[in-house]
Amino acid sequence: MKYRTRRRLSILVLLVVMPLWIAAALALMAWWDRSFGRMPVLLEMLVYLILGVVWILPFRRVFLGVGKADPDAPVDPDAR
C-alpha cells in the first residue's frame, strides 16, 4: 500500500472507525450493566483496557510508518 493511501486511510480510521468503536464499547458495557448488573470496578477497567487495544489490531499495518517522512517522495539533493 502506498504511503499516501495509508496516511489517508489512517485519518479515516481515526476520525470514523475509532469513534464508532468507542460508541460500541460504551453500548456494550451499558447493556452489560442493564442485563447482569454492574461488574466490579477492576474487571470493568480490564474490559475497557482490552477493548481499547483490540480495535487497533486490524489496522496496525495502516498506521505502520505513517508518522515518518514519505519513503516514496523523490529525494532532493539540495535539501539538508
Biopython code that builds the backbone (N, CA, C, O; Angstrom):
import numpy as np
from Bio.PDB.StructureBuilder import StructureBuilder

atoms = [
    (1, "MET", "N", (0.855, -1.166, 0.000)),
    (1, "MET", "CA", (0.000, 0.000, 0.000)),
    (1, "MET", "C", (0.904, 1.233, 0.000)),
    (1, "MET", "O", (1.896, 1.286, 0.727)),
    (2, "LYS", "N", (0.559, 2.203, -0.806)),
    (2, "LYS", "CA", (1.358, 3.413, -0.889)),
    (2, "LYS", "C", (1.259, 4.226, 0.402)),
    (2, "LYS", "O", (0.284, 4.134, 1.147)),
    (3, "TYR", "N", (2.278, 5.006, 0.635)),
    (3, "TYR", "CA", (2.342, 5.829, 1.840)),
    (3, "TYR", "C", (1.159, 6.797, 1.906)),
    (3, "TYR", "O", (0.530, 6.952, 2.953)),
    (4, "ARG", "N", (0.870, 7.436, 0.794)),
    (4, "ARG", "CA", (-0.221, 8.424, 0.780)),
    (4, "ARG", "C", (-1.573, 7.771, 1.077)),
    (4, "ARG", "O", (-2.404, 8.339, 1.786)),
    (5, "THR", "N", (-1.779, 6.591, 0.533)),
    (5, "THR", "CA", (-3.022, 5.854, 0.791)),
    (5, "THR", "C", (-3.127, 5.459, 2.257)),
    (5, "THR", "O", (-4.181, 5.603, 2.877)),
    (6, "ARG", "N", (-2.011, 4.953, 2.810)),
    (6, "ARG", "CA", (-2.009, 4.584, 4.232)),
    (6, "ARG", "C", (-2.284, 5.780, 5.107)),
    (6, "ARG", "O", (-3.004, 5.677, 6.100)),
    (7, "ARG", "N", (-1.716, 6.917, 4.745)),
    (7, "ARG", "CA", (-1.913, 8.125, 5.542)),
    (7, "ARG", "C", (-3.375, 8.572, 5.532)),
    (7, "ARG", "O", (-3.931, 8.917, 6.575)),
    (8, "ARG", "N", (-3.983, 8.566, 4.368)),
    (8, "ARG", "CA", (-5.403, 8.942, 4.272)),
    (8, "ARG", "C", (-6.295, 7.934, 4.985)),
    (8, "ARG", "O", (-7.256, 8.306, 5.658)),
    (9, "LEU", "N", (-5.970, 6.668, 4.830)),
    (9, "LEU", "CA", (-6.754, 5.632, 5.491)),
    (9, "LEU", "C", (-6.615, 5.722, 7.010)),
    (9, "LEU", "O", (-7.580, 5.481, 7.735)),
    (10, "SER", "N", (-5.431, 6.065, 7.490)),
    (10, "SER", "CA", (-5.245, 6.207, 8.939)),
    (10, "SER", "C", (-6.076, 7.358, 9.492)),
    (10, "SER", "O", (-6.619, 7.255, 10.592)),
    (11, "ILE", "N", (-6.180, 8.444, 8.748)),
    (11, "ILE", "CA", (-7.027, 9.565, 9.174)),
    (11, "ILE", "C", (-8.487, 9.131, 9.208)),
    (11, "ILE", "O", (-9.218, 9.467, 10.139)),
    (12, "LEU", "N", (-8.907, 8.388, 8.194)),
    (12, "LEU", "CA", (-10.278, 7.883, 8.156)),
    (12, "LEU", "C", (-10.560, 6.975, 9.347)),
    (12, "LEU", "O", (-11.615, 7.070, 9.975)),
    (13, "VAL", "N", (-9.618, 6.104, 9.649)),
    (13, "VAL", "CA", (-9.791, 5.193, 10.787)),
    (13, "VAL", "C", (-9.904, 5.982, 12.089)),
    (13, "VAL", "O", (-10.758, 5.690, 12.927)),
    (14, "LEU", "N", (-9.041, 6.980, 12.255)),
    (14, "LEU", "CA", (-9.067, 7.759, 13.495)),
    (14, "LEU", "C", (-10.319, 8.617, 13.633)),
    (14, "LEU", "O", (-10.809, 8.816, 14.745)),
    (15, "LEU", "N", (-10.840, 9.124, 12.529)),
    (15, "LEU", "CA", (-11.992, 10.024, 12.592)),
    (15, "LEU", "C", (-13.344, 9.322, 12.511)),
    (15, "LEU", "O", (-14.353, 9.878, 12.944)),
    (16, "VAL", "N", (-13.376, 8.108, 11.961)),
    (16, "VAL", "CA", (-14.650, 7.413, 11.788)),
    (16, "VAL", "C", (-14.704, 6.109, 12.595)),
    (16, "VAL", "O", (-15.610, 5.915, 13.406)),
    (17, "VAL", "N", (-13.740, 5.228, 12.369)),
    (17, "VAL", "CA", (-13.798, 3.899, 12.985)),
    (17, "VAL", "C", (-13.623, 3.973, 14.498)),
    (17, "VAL", "O", (-14.366, 3.333, 15.241)),
    (18, "MET", "N", (-12.647, 4.749, 14.953)),
    (18, "MET", "CA", (-12.400, 4.813, 16.392)),
    (18, "MET", "C", (-13.600, 5.361, 17.172)),
    (18, "MET", "O", (-13.962, 4.768, 18.189)),
    (19, "PRO", "N", (-14.235, 6.463, 16.749)),
    (19, "PRO", "CA", (-15.433, 6.908, 17.488)),
    (19, "PRO", "C", (-16.568, 5.885, 17.455)),
    (19, "PRO", "O", (-17.292, 5.731, 18.439)),
    (20, "LEU", "N", (-16.729, 5.183, 16.326)),
    (20, "LEU", "CA", (-17.755, 4.139, 16.268)),
    (20, "LEU", "C", (-17.427, 2.995, 17.224)),
    (20, "LEU", "O", (-18.322, 2.439, 17.861)),
    (21, "TRP", "N", (-16.153, 2.645, 17.323)),
    (21, "TRP", "CA", (-15.727, 1.592, 18.251)),
    (21, "TRP", "C", (-15.976, 2.022, 19.695)),
    (21, "TRP", "O", (-16.430, 1.221, 20.512)),
    (22, "ILE", "N", (-15.683, 3.270, 20.008)),
    (22, "ILE", "CA", (-15.913, 3.775, 21.362)),
    (22, "ILE", "C", (-17.399, 3.720, 21.698)),
    (22, "ILE", "O", (-17.776, 3.303, 22.792)),
    (23, "ALA", "N", (-18.240, 4.141, 20.757)),
    (23, "ALA", "CA", (-19.686, 4.098, 20.981)),
    (23, "ALA", "C", (-20.162, 2.661, 21.171)),
    (23, "ALA", "O", (-21.014, 2.393, 22.018)),
    (24, "ALA", "N", (-19.611, 1.737, 20.383)),
    (24, "ALA", "CA", (-19.994, 0.326, 20.520)),
    (24, "ALA", "C", (-19.538, -0.235, 21.862)),
    (24, "ALA", "O", (-20.269, -0.997, 22.495)),
    (25, "ALA", "N", (-18.336, 0.135, 22.302)),
    (25, "ALA", "CA", (-17.836, -0.346, 23.594)),
    (25, "ALA", "C", (-18.692, 0.189, 24.734)),
    (25, "ALA", "O", (-19.011, -0.548, 25.668)),
    (26, "LEU", "N", (-19.063, 1.452, 24.667)),
    (26, "LEU", "CA", (-19.918, 2.031, 25.705)),
    (26, "LEU", "C", (-21.305, 1.389, 25.701)),
    (26, "LEU", "O", (-21.876, 1.133, 26.761)),
    (27, "ALA", "N", (-21.845, 1.130, 24.506)),
    (27, "ALA", "CA", (-23.149, 0.474, 24.408)),
    (27, "ALA", "C", (-23.084, -0.947, 24.968)),
    (27, "ALA", "O", (-24.007, -1.398, 25.645)),
    (28, "LEU", "N", (-21.984, -1.647, 24.679)),
    (28, "LEU", "CA", (-21.809, -2.994, 25.210)),
    (28, "LEU", "C", (-21.753, -2.995, 26.732)),
    (28, "LEU", "O", (-22.383, -3.832, 27.377)),
    (29, "MET", "N", (-21.014, -2.073, 27.297)),
    (29, "MET", "CA", (-20.908, -2.002, 28.753)),
    (29, "MET", "C", (-22.232, -1.565, 29.393)),
    (29, "MET", "O", (-22.581, -2.041, 30.474)),
    (30, "ALA", "N", (-22.962, -0.673, 28.741)),
    (30, "ALA", "CA", (-24.271, -0.264, 29.261)),
    (30, "ALA", "C", (-25.255, -1.434, 29.213)),
    (30, "ALA", "O", (-26.040, -1.634, 30.139)),
    (31, "TRP", "N", (-25.203, -2.201, 28.125)),
    (31, "TRP", "CA", (-26.059, -3.377, 28.019)),
    (31, "TRP", "C", (-25.719, -4.378, 29.128)),
    (31, "TRP", "O", (-26.605, -4.960, 29.753)),
    (32, "TRP", "N", (-24.419, -4.562, 29.354)),
    (32, "TRP", "CA", (-23.994, -5.500, 30.409)),
    (32, "TRP", "C", (-24.544, -5.060, 31.769)),
    (32, "TRP", "O", (-25.045, -5.882, 32.537)),
    (33, "ASP", "N", (-24.446, -3.757, 32.060)),
    (33, "ASP", "CA", (-24.945, -3.243, 33.337)),
    (33, "ASP", "C", (-26.441, -3.463, 33.489)),
    (33, "ASP", "O", (-26.909, -3.833, 34.566)),
    (34, "ARG", "N", (-27.193, -3.237, 32.419)),
    (34, "ARG", "CA", (-28.642, -3.417, 32.482)),
    (34, "ARG", "C", (-29.020, -4.887, 32.600)),
    (34, "ARG", "O", (-29.964, -5.221, 33.316)),
    (35, "SER", "N", (-28.306, -5.767, 31.917)),
    (35, "SER", "CA", (-28.673, -7.183, 31.865)),
    (35, "SER", "C", (-28.180, -7.975, 33.068)),
    (35, "SER", "O", (-28.919, -8.801, 33.604)),
    (36, "PHE", "N", (-26.959, -7.741, 33.494)),
    (36, "PHE", "CA", (-26.345, -8.590, 34.511)),
    (36, "PHE", "C", (-25.950, -7.842, 35.772)),
    (36, "PHE", "O", (-25.442, -8.448, 36.715)),
    (37, "GLY", "N", (-26.171, -6.566, 35.803)),
    (37, "GLY", "CA", (-25.747, -5.781, 36.952)),
    (37, "GLY", "C", (-24.322, -5.289, 36.769)),
    (37, "GLY", "O", (-23.594, -5.745, 35.888)),
    (38, "ARG", "N", (-23.949, -4.365, 37.607)),
    (38, "ARG", "CA", (-22.622, -3.757, 37.487)),
    (38, "ARG", "C", (-21.533, -4.743, 37.883)),
    (38, "ARG", "O", (-21.629, -5.424, 38.904)),
    (39, "MET", "N", (-20.497, -4.805, 37.056)),
    (39, "MET", "CA", (-19.368, -5.687, 37.367)),
    (39, "MET", "C", (-18.388, -4.941, 38.271)),
    (39, "MET", "O", (-18.436, -3.713, 38.347)),
    (40, "PRO", "N", (-17.511, -5.654, 38.947)),
    (40, "PRO", "CA", (-16.520, -4.997, 39.804)),
    (40, "PRO", "C", (-15.669, -3.993, 39.003)),
    (40, "PRO", "O", (-15.423, -4.177, 37.811)),
    (41, "VAL", "N", (-15.240, -2.953, 39.677)),
    (41, "VAL", "CA", (-14.539, -1.852, 39.015)),
    (41, "VAL", "C", (-13.271, -2.320, 38.309)),
    (41, "VAL", "O", (-13.002, -1.896, 37.185)),
    (42, "LEU", "N", (-12.494, -3.181, 38.944)),
    (42, "LEU", "CA", (-11.254, -3.655, 38.315)),
    (42, "LEU", "C", (-11.535, -4.488, 37.070)),
    (42, "LEU", "O", (-10.803, -4.393, 36.084)),
    (43, "LEU", "N", (-12.577, -5.293, 37.104)),
    (43, "LEU", "CA", (-12.947, -6.074, 35.932)),
    (43, "LEU", "C", (-13.436, -5.164, 34.812)),
    (43, "LEU", "O", (-13.107, -5.373, 33.644)),
    (44, "GLU", "N", (-14.220, -4.156, 35.172)),
    (44, "GLU", "CA", (-14.702, -3.202, 34.181)),
    (44, "GLU", "C", (-13.527, -2.450, 33.545)),
    (44, "GLU", "O", (-13.513, -2.222, 32.336)),
    (45, "MET", "N", (-12.549, -2.071, 34.361)),
    (45, "MET", "CA", (-11.370, -1.393, 33.846)),
    (45, "MET", "C", (-10.590, -2.309, 32.899)),
    (45, "MET", "O", (-10.080, -1.856, 31.873)),
    (46, "LEU", "N", (-10.499, -3.580, 33.240)),
    (46, "LEU", "CA", (-9.814, -4.542, 32.388)),
    (46, "LEU", "C", (-10.535, -4.699, 31.045)),
    (46, "LEU", "O", (-9.891, -4.772, 29.999)),
    (47, "VAL", "N", (-11.860, -4.750, 31.075)),
    (47, "VAL", "CA", (-12.635, -4.863, 29.832)),
    (47, "VAL", "C", (-12.405, -3.639, 28.957)),
    (47, "VAL", "O", (-12.195, -3.777, 27.752)),
    (48, "TYR", "N", (-12.442, -2.443, 29.540)),
    (48, "TYR", "CA", (-12.190, -1.231, 28.772)),
    (48, "TYR", "C", (-10.768, -1.215, 28.218)),
    (48, "TYR", "O", (-10.552, -0.765, 27.093)),
    (49, "LEU", "N", (-9.813, -1.691, 28.979)),
    (49, "LEU", "CA", (-8.428, -1.753, 28.512)),
    (49, "LEU", "C", (-8.306, -2.701, 27.324)),
    (49, "LEU", "O", (-7.655, -2.374, 26.331)),
    (50, "ILE", "N", (-8.921, -3.859, 27.422)),
    (50, "ILE", "CA", (-8.875, -4.831, 26.326)),
    (50, "ILE", "C", (-9.564, -4.271, 25.088)),
    (50, "ILE", "O", (-9.037, -4.385, 23.981)),
    (51, "LEU", "N", (-10.733, -3.671, 25.264)),
    (51, "LEU", "CA", (-11.438, -3.082, 24.121)),
    (51, "LEU", "C", (-10.657, -1.916, 23.521)),
    (51, "LEU", "O", (-10.748, -1.662, 22.320)),
    (52, "GLY", "N", (-9.898, -1.213, 24.340)),
    (52, "GLY", "CA", (-9.099, -0.098, 23.849)),
    (52, "GLY", "C", (-7.898, -0.534, 23.036)),
    (52, "GLY", "O", (-7.379, 0.241, 22.233)),
    (53, "VAL", "N", (-7.448, -1.770, 23.233)),
    (53, "VAL", "CA", (-6.305, -2.280, 22.479)),
    (53, "VAL", "C", (-6.758, -3.089, 21.260)),
    (53, "VAL", "O", (-6.113, -3.046, 20.212)),
    (54, "VAL", "N", (-7.847, -3.813, 21.394)),
    (54, "VAL", "CA", (-8.291, -4.727, 20.339)),
    (54, "VAL", "C", (-8.665, -3.995, 19.045)),
    (54, "VAL", "O", (-8.470, -4.547, 17.962)),
    (55, "TRP", "N", (-9.186, -2.793, 19.125)),
    (55, "TRP", "CA", (-9.650, -2.108, 17.914)),
    (55, "TRP", "C", (-8.515, -1.810, 16.950)),
    (55, "TRP", "O", (-8.742, -1.726, 15.743)),
    (56, "ILE", "N", (-7.303, -1.649, 17.453)),
    (56, "ILE", "CA", (-6.190, -1.253, 16.601)),
    (56, "ILE", "C", (-5.566, -2.443, 15.873)),
    (56, "ILE", "O", (-4.907, -2.249, 14.852)),
    (57, "LEU", "N", (-5.753, -3.654, 16.363)),
    (57, "LEU", "CA", (-5.091, -4.821, 15.785)),
    (57, "LEU", "C", (-5.336, -4.989, 14.281)),
    (57, "LEU", "O", (-4.380, -5.255, 13.553)),
    (58, "PRO", "N", (-6.566, -4.847, 13.782)),
    (58, "PRO", "CA", (-6.738, -4.990, 12.330)),
    (58, "PRO", "C", (-6.103, -3.847, 11.521)),
    (58, "PRO", "O", (-5.883, -3.994, 10.318)),
    (59, "PHE", "N", (-5.811, -2.729, 12.161)),
    (59, "PHE", "CA", (-5.325, -1.551, 11.439)),
    (59, "PHE", "C", (-3.837, -1.279, 11.652)),
    (59, "PHE", "O", (-3.348, -0.232, 11.228)),
    (60, "ARG", "N", (-3.116, -2.172, 12.285)),
    (60, "ARG", "CA", (-1.713, -1.873, 12.594)),
    (60, "ARG", "C", (-0.872, -1.691, 11.345)),
    (60, "ARG", "O", (0.072, -0.901, 11.366)),
    (61, "ARG", "N", (-1.173, -2.391, 10.254)),
    (61, "ARG", "CA", (-0.422, -2.202, 9.006)),
    (61, "ARG", "C", (-0.683, -0.824, 8.406)),
    (61, "ARG", "O", (0.190, -0.260, 7.746)),
    (62, "VAL", "N", (-1.871, -0.283, 8.628)),
    (62, "VAL", "CA", (-2.199, 1.043, 8.103)),
    (62, "VAL", "C", (-1.377, 2.105, 8.805)),
    (62, "VAL", "O", (-0.900, 3.040, 8.161)),
    (63, "PHE", "N", (-1.200, 1.981, 10.111)),
    (63, "PHE", "CA", (-0.503, 3.004, 10.889)),
    (63, "PHE", "C", (1.018, 2.847, 10.874)),
    (63, "PHE", "O", (1.729, 3.735, 11.345)),
    (64, "LEU", "N", (1.521, 1.756, 10.352)),
    (64, "LEU", "CA", (2.949, 1.488, 10.354)),
    (64, "LEU", "C", (3.705, 2.519, 9.502)),
    (64, "LEU", "O", (3.534, 2.563, 8.283)),
    (65, "GLY", "N", (4.525, 3.329, 10.133)),
    (65, "GLY", "CA", (5.363, 4.288, 9.434)),
    (65, "GLY", "C", (4.669, 5.545, 8.968)),
    (65, "GLY", "O", (5.273, 6.321, 8.227)),
    (66, "VAL", "N", (3.439, 5.786, 9.358)),
    (66, "VAL", "CA", (2.708, 6.963, 8.897)),
    (66, "VAL", "C", (3.314, 8.253, 9.439)),
    (66, "VAL", "O", (3.251, 9.284, 8.769)),
    (67, "GLY", "N", (3.884, 8.221, 10.605)),
    (67, "GLY", "CA", (4.459, 9.424, 11.203)),
    (67, "GLY", "C", (5.828, 9.785, 10.657)),
    (67, "GLY", "O", (6.365, 10.838, 11.002)),
    (68, "LYS", "N", (6.397, 8.954, 9.825)),
    (68, "LYS", "CA", (7.721, 9.202, 9.259)),
    (68, "LYS", "C", (7.599, 9.929, 7.928)),
    (68, "LYS", "O", (6.499, 10.112, 7.405)),
    (69, "ALA", "N", (8.726, 10.335, 7.393)),
    (69, "ALA", "CA", (8.739, 11.003, 6.088)),
    (69, "ALA", "C", (8.308, 10.015, 5.001)),
    (69, "ALA", "O", (8.472, 8.803, 5.145)),
    (70, "ASP", "N", (7.762, 10.545, 3.927)),
    (70, "ASP", "CA", (7.282, 9.738, 2.814)),
    (70, "ASP", "C", (8.461, 9.027, 2.146)),
    (70, "ASP", "O", (9.334, 9.685, 1.579)),
    (71, "PRO", "N", (8.497, 7.695, 2.204)),
    (71, "PRO", "CA", (9.613, 6.978, 1.575)),
    (71, "PRO", "C", (9.519, 6.985, 0.056)),
    (71, "PRO", "O", (10.516, 6.733, -0.621)),
    (72, "ASP", "N", (8.337, 7.271, -0.495)),
    (72, "ASP", "CA", (8.150, 7.294, -1.938)),
    (72, "ASP", "C", (8.469, 8.646, -2.557)),
    (72, "ASP", "O", (8.518, 8.768, -3.781)),
    (73, "ALA", "N", (8.686, 9.660, -1.731)),
    (73, "ALA", "CA", (8.955, 11.009, -2.230)),
    (73, "ALA", "C", (10.336, 11.060, -2.896)),
    (73, "ALA", "O", (11.273, 10.398, -2.452)),
    (74, "PRO", "N", (10.446, 11.846, -3.957)),
    (74, "PRO", "CA", (11.755, 11.985, -4.597)),
    (74, "PRO", "C", (12.736, 12.693, -3.654)),
    (74, "PRO", "O", (12.356, 13.580, -2.889)),
    (75, "VAL", "N", (13.972, 12.291, -3.726)),
    (75, "VAL", "CA", (14.996, 12.849, -2.864)),
    (75, "VAL", "C", (15.522, 14.136, -3.480)),
    (75, "VAL", "O", (15.910, 14.165, -4.648)),
    (76, "ASP", "N", (15.531, 15.205, -2.680)),
    (76, "ASP", "CA", (16.036, 16.497, -3.128)),
    (76, "ASP", "C", (17.491, 16.595, -2.706)),
    (76, "ASP", "O", (17.774, 16.643, -1.509)),
    (77, "PRO", "N", (18.431, 16.627, -3.656)),
    (77, "PRO", "CA", (19.843, 16.657, -3.280)),
    (77, "PRO", "C", (20.272, 17.950, -2.606)),
    (77, "PRO", "O", (21.284, 17.963, -1.905)),
    (78, "ASP", "N", (19.528, 19.046, -2.799)),
    (78, "ASP", "CA", (19.887, 20.326, -2.195)),
    (78, "ASP", "C", (19.351, 20.485, -0.780)),
    (78, "ASP", "O", (19.799, 21.360, -0.039)),
    (79, "ALA", "N", (18.396, 19.646, -0.404)),
    (79, "ALA", "CA", (17.799, 19.772, 0.944)),
    (79, "ALA", "C", (18.750, 19.209, 1.996)),
    (79, "ALA", "O", (19.457, 18.230, 1.756)),
    (80, "ARG", "N", (18.753, 19.838, 3.149)),
    (80, "ARG", "CA", (19.614, 19.364, 4.234)),
    (80, "ARG", "C", (18.809, 18.977, 5.403)),
    (80, "ARG", "O", (19.360, 18.552, 6.419)),
]
sb = StructureBuilder()
sb.init_structure("model")
sb.init_model(0)
sb.init_chain("A")
sb.init_seg("    ")
for serial, (resi, resn, name, xyz) in enumerate(atoms, 1):
    if name == "N":
        sb.init_residue(resn, " ", resi, " ")
    sb.init_atom(name, np.array(xyz, "f"), 0.0, 1.0, " ", f" {name:<3s}", serial, name[0])
structure = sb.get_structure()
